[in-house]
Amino acid sequence: MSTASATARDTLAQKTKDGSVISGGGLVARALRNEGVDTIFTLCGGHIIDIYDGCIDEGIRIVDVRHEQTAAHAADGYARQTGKLGCVVTTAGPGCTNAVTGVATAFRSESPILHIGGQSSLAQHRQGSLQDLPHVDMMTPITKFASGVFSTERVADMISMAARECFAGAYGPAYLEIPRDILDAEIPVERARIPEPGSYRSSVRSIGDPADIEALADILVRSERPAVLFGQQVWASRSQDEAIAFIRALDIPAYMNGASRGMLPATDPHHFDRTRSDAFREADVILIVGTPFDFRMGYGRRISSEATLVQIDLDYRTVGKNRDISLGLAGHPGAILSAVAAAASGRIDGGARVQRQAWMKQLREIEASKLERLMPLFTSDSNPIHPYRLAWEINEFLGEDTIYIGDGGDVVTISAQAVRPRGPGQWMDPGALGSLGVGTGFSMAAKLAHPDKEVVCLYGDGSFGMTAFDMETAQRFGAPYLAVVGNNSAMNQIRYGQIAKYGPNRGDIGNKLGDVPFSRFGEMIGGYGEEVTEASRIGPALRRAREAIAATGKCAVVNVWIDPNEYAPGTRNQTMYK
């Protein structure tokens, strides 16, 4: 290198150090920091390395995984756990395509993540450069916003634009493609538009039309048998306190799904979880808050046509979709619920309270009856182990601060019958997309977001095999968790459908897996592993795993061999397809 070149390099380095010049990657990191991002999940690639350099300067943690699907799921999980923007950074080509499942999962689950993807230099556009693909075109259908960034000056501005879209209406993902020469270029700081944090956002706590607030208050005051379902959006918008105050003020039985599970303690008189179909069949008013009428709700067809049906959602497009409603409100769940509670305050007389208490007593008796029928399965000593017994043992094992994650098909459906998280946000599952493989990224993210909380993930053996190698990543970043594998050596939810449709001779095709002692995987990565073949040994094995994690700071894998010929009721009825 010539003396002149060396001098120019040193001068530029000094200017950069002084802060007068900043690279595109530095602008990415500064803009992310302004958005409250403290962690990115990534897998390295030559197109994106300048972003890492910027993150080091801005104090943003870089968590590098073994597969981009895990990185995207981790960004999703981090957003769900923190309430802030999650961020996944991938290189071009296969880096982006490997992350597609995770981004699509966030899209269907309404989770705010920003996916930043690399691209070859603009100077090589359409020349057949390494890993060149039309990323923006591919990501557009599964994001709320997708765009390229074509000048270094606009990098920070475009990140703030994408982040705004993630939180506009119902939350969701955004994608930005940034070519390598845009990231590598260095410009004077004054030429870059870097929006100031907190200076370009409007309030999202809208109540919609005040007349609708009054109308809903009138409906609820007159109701004798109301019921409410709180969905994912209630937790995502951090509206749990307003939701709890609402149901207690109006004496309404409440059901929860998604991350809103655990919002109320199981001992709360307003908490119900086994009688939703009964309530929706008999209620005179049904309020659906923050969840769509999708397959999980039978597209709304499972709700009585005689009831007054009211829907509250962050997204106007979701209100009234698939099912006619009596009243729809688009706005912030917490703000709306607080306004309705205030509008109804003092208007429910003693007689109405007595009627509602009788209504909840009726539902409570049905709940007790249903639990009584399930208890023989929950406490079964059968061998092979009944999957309901595994779910029950996990529920009994959970602590007050344990975050529970379900990753699988039939085994997770079964766990929903037994596992009761002790707090809001302490339940995570694949969501509406039904993605297998979410557990590893979710678990790592949950532990990173809440180092003092225990994280337990129940995998099916099929889903465990998809992403488990990133348990090593979790260990590497000090985020150990307990993996429980419900192992039936099959993709059992699909297997049942095949057997029912084609008979046993053709039912095991394409869904049978090998008998793998996954406990050895825990040992292989330096953690704890244990095989369980008897129901009575599940609880002790879980407790030993907990102790091992506390002692070593490493992950644990408890592999529980469950009966491959037991299925969830929803699997038997194939309700996911109806």
C-alpha positions in Angstrom: 0.0 0.0 0.0 1.3 3.5 -0.9 2.1 6.1 1.8 -0.7 8.3 0.5 -3.2 5.4 0.6 -2.2 4.5 4.2 -2.5 8.2 5.2 -6.0 8.4 3.6 -7.1 5.3 5.4 -5.8 6.5 8.7 -7.5 9.9 8.2 -10.8 8.3 7.4 -10.5 5.9 10.4 -9.8 8.9 12.7 -12.8 10.9 11.3 -15.0 7.9 11.8 -13.8 7.5 15.3 -14.5 11.2 15.9 -18.1 10.7 14.8 -18.0 13.0 11.8 -18.3 10.1 9.3 -20.6 7.1 9.6 -21.1 4.0 7.5 -24.3 2.5 6.4 -23.9 -0.3 8.9 -23.3 2.3 11.6 -26.5 4.0 10.6 -28.4 0.7 10.8 -27.1 0.1 14.3 -27.8 3.7 15.5 -31.4 3.6 14.1 -32.0 0.2 15.7 -30.8 1.6 19.0 -33.2 4.5 18.6 -36.0 2.0 18.1 -35.1 0.4 21.4 -33.5 -2.7 19.9 -30.8 -4.1 22.2 -30.3 -7.5 20.5 -30.1 -8.8 17.0 -30.4 -12.4 16.0 -28.3 -13.3 12.9 -26.2 -15.7 11.0 -23.1 -14.2 9.5 -22.6 -13.4 5.8 -20.3 -11.1 3.8 -23.2 -8.8 2.8 -24.0 -7.7 6.3 -20.8 -7.6 8.3 -20.8 -3.8 8.5 -24.0 -4.0 10.5 -22.1 -6.0 13.1 -19.4 -3.4 13.3 -22.1 -0.7 13.9 -23.8 -2.8 16.6 -20.5 -3.1 18.5 -20.3 0.7 18.5 -23.9 1.1 19.7 -23.8 -1.6 22.4 -26.3 -3.9 20.6 -25.9 -7.6 21.5 -25.2 -9.8 18.5 -26.6 -13.4 18.9 -25.3 -15.6 16.1 -27.2 -18.8 15.5 -26.7 -21.9 13.4 -29.7 -21.5 11.1 -31.6 -18.4 10.1 -35.0 -20.0 10.8 -34.0 -20.0 14.5 -32.8 -16.4 14.2 -36.2 -15.3 12.9 -38.1 -17.2 15.5 -35.8 -15.8 18.2 -36.5 -12.2 17.0 -40.2 -13.0 17.1 -39.9 -14.5 20.6 -37.9 -11.5 21.8 -40.6 -9.1 20.6 -43.3 -11.1 22.3 -41.4 -11.2 25.6 -40.2 -7.6 25.7 -43.0 -5.8 23.8 -40.4 -4.1 21.8 -39.3 -4.4 18.1 -37.5 -7.7 17.4 -34.7 -7.8 14.9 -33.3 -10.5 12.6 -30.4 -9.8 10.3 -29.6 -12.2 7.4 -27.3 -12.3 4.5 -28.6 -12.4 0.9 -30.0 -15.4 -0.9 -30.3 -18.5 1.3 -29.9 -16.4 4.4 -33.1 -14.6 3.5 -35.0 -17.7 2.3 -34.0 -19.7 5.4 -35.7 -17.0 7.5 -38.9 -17.0 5.6 -40.7 -19.4 7.9 -39.9 -17.4 10.9 -41.0 -14.2 9.3 -44.2 -15.8 8.1 -44.9 -17.1 11.6 -44.5 -13.6 13.0 -46.9 -12.3 10.3 -49.7 -14.7 11.2 -49.0 -14.2 14.9 -49.0 -10.4 14.6 -45.5 -10.0 16.1 -43.4 -6.9 15.4 -40.1 -7.8 14.0 -37.8 -6.1 11.5 -35.9 -8.4 9.1 -32.9 -6.7 7.6 -31.4 -8.6 4.7 -28.3 -8.2 2.7 -27.9 -7.8 -1.1 -25.2 -7.6 -3.6 -23.9 -4.1 -4.5 -26.1 -1.9 -6.6 -23.1 -1.7 -9.0 -23.7 -5.5 -9.7 -27.5 -5.2 -10.1 -28.8 -7.9 -12.5 -25.3 -9.2 -13.2 -25.7 -12.5 -11.5 -23.9 -11.7 -8.3 -23.4 -14.1 -5.4 -26.7 -15.0 -3.6 -28.7 -12.4 -5.6 -32.4 -13.0 -5.3 -35.5 -10.8 -5.5 -35.8 -10.6 -1.8 -38.3 -7.7 -1.6 -40.7 -9.5 -4.0 -40.5 -12.7 -1.9 -41.0 -11.0 1.4 -43.8 -8.6 0.4 -46.7 -11.1 0.9 -45.6 -12.0 4.4 -44.7 -8.6 5.8 -46.6 -5.4 6.4 -43.8 -3.4 4.7 -41.0 -4.5 2.4 -38.5 -2.3 0.6 -35.0 -1.8 -0.6 -32.7 1.0 0.6 -30.9 2.7 -2.3 -28.8 5.4 -0.6 -26.7 5.4 2.5 -28.2 8.7 3.5 -31.7 7.1 3.8 -30.7 4.0 5.9 -31.7 5.3 9.3 -34.8 6.9 7.9 -36.0 3.7 6.2 -35.4 1.7 9.4 -37.7 4.1 11.3 -40.2 3.9 8.5 -40.3 0.1 8.6 -40.5 0.1 12.4 -43.5 2.4 12.3 -45.2 -0.1 10.0 -44.5 -2.9 12.5 -46.7 -1.2 15.1 -49.4 0.4 12.8 -52.7 -1.3 13.6 -52.2 -5.0 14.2 -48.5 -5.6 14.8 -46.4 -7.5 12.3 -43.0 -7.9 10.5 -41.3 -5.6 8.0 -38.4 -6.3 5.7 -35.6 -4.0 4.5 -33.0 -5.1 1.9 -29.8 -3.1 2.0 -27.1 -3.6 -0.7 -23.6 -4.1 0.4 -22.2 -0.9 -1.1 -24.9 1.0 0.7 -23.8 -0.5 4.0 -20.1 -0.1 3.4 -20.3 3.5 2.2 -19.2 6.2 4.7 -20.8 9.6 4.7 -20.7 12.7 6.8 -23.1 12.3 9.7 -24.9 15.5 8.8 -25.9 14.1 5.5 -27.8 11.2 7.1 -31.4 11.7 8.3 -31.5 10.0 11.7 -34.9 10.4 13.3 -34.8 11.3 16.9 -36.4 8.6 19.1 -39.9 9.5 20.3 -40.2 12.4 17.9 -42.0 10.8 15.0 -44.7 8.5 16.4 -48.4 9.2 17.1 -50.3 7.6 19.9 -51.8 4.2 19.1 -54.1 4.1 22.1 -57.2 4.9 20.0 -60.7 4.1 21.3 -62.3 4.6 17.9 -65.7 6.2 17.8 -66.9 7.3 21.3 -70.5 6.4 20.3 -69.4 2.8 19.9 -67.9 2.8 23.4 -71.3 3.9 24.8 -73.1 1.3 22.7 -70.9 -1.5 24.0 -71.4 -0.3 27.6 -75.2 -0.4 27.0 -75.0 -3.9 25.6 -72.9 -5.2 28.5 -75.0 -3.5 31.2 -78.2 -5.2 29.8 -76.5 -8.6 29.4 -77.4 -11.5 31.7 -74.9 -14.1 30.4 -71.9 -12.2 28.9 -68.6 -13.9 28.0 -65.3 -12.5 26.8 -62.3 -14.0 25.0 -59.0 -12.2 25.2 -56.5 -13.1 22.4 -52.9 -12.5 21.5 -53.3 -8.8 21.0 -54.2 -8.1 24.6 -50.8 -9.3 25.7 -49.0 -7.9 22.7 -50.4 -4.4 23.4 -49.7 -4.9 27.1 -53.4 -4.4 27.9 -53.6 -7.1 30.5 -54.2 -4.8 33.4 -57.0 -3.0 31.7 -58.5 -6.3 30.7 -58.4 -7.7 34.2 -60.0 -4.5 35.6 -62.7 -4.7 32.9 -63.9 -8.2 33.7 -63.8 -7.6 37.5 -65.7 -4.4 37.3 -68.4 -5.9 35.1 -68.4 -9.5 36.5 -67.8 -11.3 33.2 -66.3 -14.8 32.8 -63.1 -14.6 30.7 -61.4 -17.0 28.4 -57.8 -16.5 27.1 -55.8 -17.8 24.2 -52.3 -17.3 22.8 -50.0 -15.2 25.0 -53.0 -14.0 27.0 -53.1 -17.3 28.8 -52.0 -16.9 32.4 -53.4 -13.3 32.5 -55.6 -14.4 35.4 -54.6 -16.8 38.1 -56.6 -20.1 37.9 -58.1 -19.3 41.3 -59.7 -16.0 40.0 -63.5 -16.4 40.0 -63.5 -14.8 36.5 -61.0 -17.3 35.0 -62.4 -20.0 32.8 -60.7 -22.3 30.4 -62.6 -25.6 29.7 -66.0 -24.2 29.0 -65.5 -21.8 26.1 -67.7 -23.8 23.7 -70.4 -24.0 26.4 -70.3 -20.3 27.1 -70.3 -19.4 23.4 -73.3 -21.6 22.9 -75.4 -20.2 25.9 -74.1 -16.6 26.3 -76.4 -13.7 25.3 -73.4 -11.4 24.7 -70.0 -12.5 23.4 -67.0 -10.1 23.3 -64.0 -11.2 21.2 -60.9 -9.1 21.9 -57.7 -9.2 19.8 -58.1 -12.6 18.0 -59.4 -13.3 14.5 -62.2 -15.6 13.4 -59.8 -18.0 11.9 -59.6 -21.8 12.0 -59.0 -21.7 15.7 -62.4 -20.1 16.2 -64.1 -22.3 13.6 -64.2 -19.1 11.4 -66.8 -17.8 13.9 -69.3 -20.6 13.1 -69.0 -22.2 16.5 -70.5 -19.1 18.2 -74.2 -19.0 18.7 -76.1 -17.0 16.1 -78.5 -15.9 18.8 -75.8 -14.0 20.8 -74.9 -10.4 20.4 -71.4 -10.6 19.0 -68.9 -7.8 19.5 -65.4 -7.7 18.2 -62.5 -5.4 19.3 -59.3 -5.5 17.2 -56.2 -3.4 16.4 -56.8 -4.0 12.7 -60.0 -2.7 11.0 -59.7 -5.4 8.4 -60.1 -8.2 11.0 -63.3 -6.8 12.4 -66.2 -8.8 11.0 -64.0 -11.0 8.8 -65.6 -14.5 8.2 -68.5 -13.8 10.6 -71.1 -11.1 10.8 -71.0 -9.1 14.1 -73.4 -6.9 16.0 -70.8 -4.2 16.8 -67.1 -3.8 15.8 -64.5 -1.5 17.3 -61.0 -1.0 15.8 -58.5 0.4 18.2 -56.2 -0.3 21.2 -57.6 -3.1 23.3 -56.6 -1.6 26.6 -57.9 1.9 25.8 -61.2 0.6 24.6 -61.7 -1.8 27.6 -60.9 1.0 30.0 -63.3 3.4 28.3 -66.1 0.8 28.2 -65.6 0.0 31.9 -65.8 3.7 32.7 -68.9 4.1 30.6 -70.6 1.2 32.4 -69.5 2.1 35.9 -72.2 2.1 38.5 -74.9 1.0 36.0 -75.0 -2.7 36.9 -77.5 -3.1 39.7 -77.5 -5.8 42.4 -80.0 -8.0 40.5 -77.8 -8.1 37.4 -74.8 -9.0 39.6 -76.8 -11.9 41.1 -77.6 -13.1 37.6 -74.0 -13.0 36.5 -72.8 -14.8 39.6 -75.3 -17.6 38.8 -74.1 -17.7 35.2 -70.5 -18.0 36.4 -71.5 -20.6 38.9 -73.1 -22.7 36.1 -69.9 -22.5 34.0 -67.8 -23.3 37.0 -69.8 -26.5 37.7 -69.3 -27.6 34.0 -65.6 -26.8 34.3 -65.3 -29.0 37.4 -67.1 -31.8 35.6 -64.8 -31.6 32.6 -61.7 -31.6 34.7 -63.0 -34.6 36.6 -63.4 -36.5 33.4 -59.8 -35.6 32.4 -58.1 -36.5 35.6 -57.8 -40.2 34.9 -55.8 -39.3 31.8 -53.7 -36.7 33.6 -52.8 -39.2 36.3 -52.6 -42.3 34.1 -49.8 -44.8 34.9 -50.1 -46.5 31.6 -47.1 -47.7 29.7 -46.2 -46.4 27.2 -46.7 -43.1 28.9 -50.0 -41.3 28.1 -49.2 -37.9 26.6 -51.9 -36.3 28.9 -49.8 -37.5 31.9 -46.7 -35.8 30.5 -48.7 -32.5 30.1 -50.0 -32.8 33.6 -46.6 -33.4 35.1 -45.2 -30.4 33.3 -48.1 -28.2 34.6 -47.3 -29.4 38.2 -43.6 -28.7 37.6 -44.0 -25.1 36.5 -43.0 -22.3 38.8 -44.6 -18.9 39.2 -42.2 -17.3 36.8 -41.7 -20.2 34.4 -42.2 -19.4 30.7 -43.8 -22.3 28.9 -43.2 -22.9 25.2 -45.0 -25.5 23.1 -43.4 -26.6 19.8 -45.1 -29.4 18.0 -48.4 -30.7 16.7 -50.4 -33.2 18.7 -48.3 -33.0 21.8 -48.8 -29.3 22.1 -52.5 -29.5 21.4 -52.7 -32.0 24.3 -50.6 -29.7 26.6 -53.1 -26.9 26.2 -55.6 -29.1 28.1 -53.3 -29.3 31.1 -50.6 -26.6 31.2 -51.7 -23.4 32.9 -49.0 -20.7 32.9 -48.8 -18.6 36.0 -48.6 -15.2 34.4 -49.3 -13.3 31.2 -46.8 -13.8 28.4 -45.6 -17.1 29.9 -47.2 -19.2 27.2 -45.8 -19.3 23.7 -46.8 -21.6 20.8 -46.5 -21.9 17.0 -49.6 -19.8 16.5 -51.9 -19.6 13.5 -49.2 -20.7 11.0 -48.7 -23.9 12.9 -44.9 -23.7 12.4 -42.8 -26.5 13.8 -39.3 -25.6 15.0 -40.2 -22.4 16.9 -39.3 -23.8 20.3 -35.5 -23.3 20.2 -35.6 -19.7 19.0 -38.5 -18.8 21.3 -36.8 -20.4 24.3 -33.4 -18.7 23.7 -35.1 -15.4 23.3 -37.3 -15.8 26.4 -34.3 -16.6 28.5 -32.3 -13.7 27.1 -35.2 -11.3 27.7 -35.8 -12.6 31.2 -32.5 -14.1 32.6 -34.1 -14.6 36.0 -37.1 -16.7 34.7 -37.1 -20.4 34.1 -37.8 -21.5 30.5 -39.4 -24.9 29.7 -40.1 -26.0 26.1 -42.2 -29.0 25.3 -41.2 -30.3 21.9 -42.6 -33.1 19.8 -39.8 -35.3 18.6 -40.4 -34.1 15.0 -40.1 -30.4 15.9 -37.1 -31.0 18.1 -35.2 -32.4 15.2 -35.7 -29.3 13.2 -33.9 -26.7 15.2 -32.4 -28.3 18.3 -28.7 -27.6 17.3 -29.3 -24.0 18.3 -29.6 -25.2 21.9 -25.8 -24.9 21.8 -26.3 -21.2 20.8 -28.5 -20.7 23.8 -25.8 -22.1 26.0 -23.1 -20.0 24.3 -25.0 -16.8 25.2 -25.8 -17.8 28.7 -29.5 -18.7 28.1 -29.9 -22.3 29.2 -33.4 -23.8 29.2 -35.1 -27.2 29.8 -36.2 -29.1 26.7 -38.8 -31.8 27.3 -39.3 -34.1 24.3 -42.6 -35.9 24.0 -41.2 -38.7 21.8 -43.6 -41.0 19.9 -41.3 -41.5 16.9 -43.8 -39.9 14.6 -45.3 -36.8 13.2 -48.4 -38.0 15.0 -51.0 -35.3 14.3 -50.7 -36.0 10.6 -50.3 -39.7 11.2 -53.7 -40.0 12.7 -55.3 -38.3 9.8 -53.7 -40.6 7.4 -54.7 -43.7 9.3 -58.3 -42.5 9.6 -58.4 -41.7 5.8 -56.4 -44.5 4.3 -56.3 -47.3 6.9 -53.4 -48.6 9.0 -51.5 -50.2 6.1 -51.0 -46.8 4.5 -51.2 -44.6 7.6 -47.6 -44.7 8.6 -46.2 -43.6 5.3 -44.3 -40.3 5.4 -44.8 -39.6 9.1 -42.8 -42.3 11.0 -39.5 -41.3 12.6 -36.7 -43.2 14.2 -36.5 -44.1 17.9 -33.9 -41.4 18.9 -32.7 -41.1 22.6 -32.6 -37.3 22.5 -31.2 -37.1 26.1 -27.8 -37.9 24.5 -28.1 -34.6 22.6 -28.2 -32.7 25.9 -25.1 -34.6 27.0 -23.4 -34.0 23.7 -23.6 -30.2 24.1 -22.3 -30.4 27.6 -25.6 -30.3 29.4 -27.9 -32.7 31.2 -29.9 -35.5 29.6 -32.3 -38.1 30.9 -34.6 -40.8 29.3 -38.0 -41.4 30.9 -40.0 -44.5 30.2 -42.3 -44.6 33.2 -44.9 -42.0 34.2 -43.9 -41.9 37.8 -40.4 -40.8 36.8 -41.4 -37.7 34.8 -41.6 -35.3 37.8 -38.3 -36.4 39.4 -36.6 -36.2 36.0 -37.8 -32.7 35.5 -36.6 -31.6 38.9 -33.2 -33.2 38.4 -32.9 -31.3 35.1 -33.8 -28.0 36.8 -31.1 -28.6 39.4 -28.6 -29.4 36.7 -29.3 -26.2 34.8 -28.9 -24.2 38.0 -25.6 -25.9 38.8 -24.0 -25.8 35.4 -25.6 -23.0 33.4 -26.1 -25.6 30.6 -29.3 -26.8 28.8 -31.1 -30.0 29.8 -33.0 -32.5 27.6 -35.6 -34.8 29.2 -36.7 -37.3 26.6 -40.1 -38.9 27.5 -41.3 -41.9 25.6 -45.1 -41.4 25.0 -47.8 -43.6 23.5 -47.9 -43.1 19.7 -51.5 -44.3 19.6 -53.0 -41.6 21.8 -54.2 -38.4 20.3 -55.7 -35.0 21.2 -59.5 -34.7 20.6 -58.9 -32.0 18.0 -56.6 -34.3 16.1 -59.2 -37.1 16.2 -61.8 -34.7 14.9 -59.3 -33.0 12.5 -60.7 -29.7 13.6 -57.6 -27.8 12.2 -58.9 -28.5 8.7 -62.6 -27.6 9.4 
